[in-house]
């Protein structure tokens, strides 16, 4: 079956905020053990978009969609770094980082 004959994929209907912690790396000299501990930590991040897929291992969030159901701005986020997923509410993205 060609793409033209295939039924359209379901349209994502849930807009979510994914709060997650990014992995950081530094290639330069940071310092002694205390300097590393004080300066190096995962960076809290927020991704906003339509929830396309939610599995046990990862989520896929998209921030753009075309009329022919192509998606852009695709983020695949491993569940191991996800802090929480919430449906979009009236708040700024930074308000979801409070306390992280």
N, C-alpha and C positions, 0 to 999 in steps of 0.2 A: 504494500500500500504506500503510495507516495504521500508526501507531506500535504499536498493539496487535497487528497482524499481522506486524510486522517481527521477524526473529530477534533475540534479545538480543545486545548488543555483547559482545565478548570481555571477560572479567573481567581487569583488570590483576593480575599475579601477582608482580611484582618491586617490592619496597619499596626505595627508593633515598634516598641523601643527595645533594642537588645543592649543590655549593659554587659560589657565584657572587659577583660583585662588583657592588654597586649603584651607580648614578649618584647623585651628590650635587650640590646646588645651594645657593648662598647668595645672597640678594637684598641683604644689607647690605654695607657696606664691609669688606673683609677686611684690606687693608693693601697694602704694596708687593709686588713680585714674589716676594721671599723668603718673606714671610708667606703668600702664596697657595700657594706650592710646599710649605711646611712644614705648612700646616693643611688643605689640600684634597687629598683622595685618595679613590678608590673604597672603599666600605665592604664588607669581606668579609661574606657572609651564608650561611646554611645553610637549605635547605628540605628537609623530610623528607616522604615520602609514596609512594603507589603511582604508578609510571610508567605514565601512560595513553597517551602518544605521544612518540616520539623521532624528530624529522626532522632534516634538515641545517640548518634555520634555527632551530628552537626545540624545547624539551621541554615537555610538559604533565604536571604532577604534581598529584595530588588527595590530600587528607588525610581525606576522609569519603566514604562510599558508603552508599546506602540499599538495602533489600531489593529494590526495583524497579529497581535499577541506575541511579539518579540519583546524580550526584556533586556534592560541595560542597568548599569550600576549594580551589578550582582556581587553580593558579599556572601561567602561561605565561611561560617564561623564555627569552629569546633566547640562542642558542648563543654569540653574540659576547661575552657576559658570563660564560659558564660556565667555571669553572676546571677542575672535574672532576665526574664522576658515579660514585658507588660504590654497590654493593648494601649494604644495611644490615648492619652488624656490631655487635657488643656494644661500644658506645662512646657517649660523650655527644656531642651536637651540637657543643659547643664544641671537642672534641678534633679535629674536622675543620678547624678554623680555625688550627691551629698552623702558624706560619711564614708566615702571610699578612699 
